[in-house]
């Protein structure tokens, strides 16, 4: 199909970046200028988007299919974040939990969340990939893959929260 957006990013307008619901995010792509004549307009767009906190809503052809996308600045370059069309988003139905929570449970959960703030996302590792690579490496080297670990038993969430908070307070008091 001949698409008007083939080989171009067709900016439709601008919106505050936080106004786009992350559930519609699909894939990010790096975008650079199309050559020396585009360097200055590219740099201007990157800086203007960074200063205003806006994102460019655009249409673009990716693999012969027209997509809606956002242009966002990141570290001095543009990121083209493709989005799902509204008709591609599913209604979650009635997934909301029916179990009520108590104020005490909420307090304990909030305390625990405060203790876990500041996680270094770039330091996290893909444990599934690592676990998947081990039996493959064992087979390639002629060995036998290790037996999978037993699943952890279910625990009482409230008791675990209370114990975790007690342990964190004891650790803080010891410092």
N, C-alpha and C positions, 0 to 999 in steps of 0.2 A: 504494500500500500504506500502510495506517495504521501509522506507526512510533511507538513510545513515546519515541524520542529526538528527535522533531520539535520544534524550537524550544527544546530544552534540551540541556545538556551533562551527561550522566549519568556521574558519576565512579564508577568501579568499585573503585578503590583507588589506592595510591601505591607507587612503586618508585624506587630510586636512578636519577637521570637517565642515568647512564653505563651502566646495565644494558640499555638498549634499543639494539639493533644498528642503526646508521645506515642499513644497507641497506634497512630497512623504512620509512624516512621517505618521505612522499609530498609533501604541500603544507603550507606554513605559512599560518595565518590569524591576524589580530589579533582579540582578544576583549576586549570591554569590559563593564562592568556593565549590567544591563538597565534601569536607572533609579535614581533616588535611594535607594529602599529597599535596593538591592543594592550600593551603594557600599562600605559598611563590610565586609560579608562578602567582597566582591571584594578589597578592600585587604588584609584578613586572610589570604586564600588566597595572594595574590601574595607577601606577606612571609613566610608560613610555608614556602612552597615555596622561596623564595630562601634562607632560613636553613638549611633542612634538606638542600638539594641533591636533594630528591625531585621527581618528576614525577607528575602525576595521570594515571592510565590511565582513559580514558573512552570512551563511545560517543556518537556525534552523527550526526544526519542532515544530509548535505550533498547538495544537489540531489536530494532524494528517495531517497537511498541511505544506508543506515546504514554508518558508518565507525568504525573504532577510531582513537583519537587520544591524544596526550599533551598535557597542559596544563603549560607551562613558563613561569617568569617571565623577562622580558627588559626591562630598563630601566623597571621599575615597572609593567609591564602583563603580561597573559597572552598567550602565543602558543599557539594550538591547532595542533599539528603532526599532521596526519593521517598515518596509517600504512597500509601495505599489510597485508592479512590474510595469515596464514601460507600459505594456499593460493595466494596471488598471487605469492609469491616463487619464483623459478625456481632449480633446481639448476644450478650452473655447469658440471657435468660435469667432464671432465678438461682444464681449461684451464691447469693448472700447467705451467710450462716444464720441459722435460726436459734442458736444457743446464745442466751444473754451472758454478758460479762459483768462482774461486780466491780465496784470502785477500787477495792483492794487489789484485784487482779490487774486492773489498769495501772494503778500506782506502781506495782512491782514491775510490770512490763516497761513502763516509762523509765524507771530507775535503771533497769537493765539496758535499755536502749541508749541512755546517756553514757553508760559505761563503755559501750561499744562504738561510740562516735569516733570518727577519724580513721576509718579503715583505709589502707593503701590499696586501692583497686588494682594498680599496676603490679603489685606484688603477689596477687592471687594466681594460682596455677590451675590448669585444667586437669583435675585428678582423673576424670573419666578417660581422657585421652591417654594419660600415663598408664592407667590400668589396662586399657585396650592394647597399648604397645607391648606390654610385658608378655602376654601369651603369644603374640605374633613373633616377637624376638626369640622366645623359647622354641617355637616351632621351626623358625628359620635355622637356629643353631642346633636343631636335632633333639632338643630336650623336651620335657613335658611341662605344660603350663601349670602354674600353681593353682590349687583349689580356691574357688572364690570365698571370701570371708562370709561369715554368718551375719545376717542382718541384726542390727541392734534391736533390743526389745523396746516396746512402747513404754513411755514414762508418764507419770502424772505431771502435767504441765505446771500446775500451781505449786506443787512440791519442788519441782526443779527450779522454778523462778525464785521461790523463797530461799532455797539452798544457795543458788547462784548469787543472790543479793547479799546473803550472810557472808559468803566467801569473799565477795568483793569488798565489803565493809571491813572484814578482818584483815584483808590484804592492805587496805588503805590505812588502817589503824597501825599496822606494823611498820609502815614506812615513815 
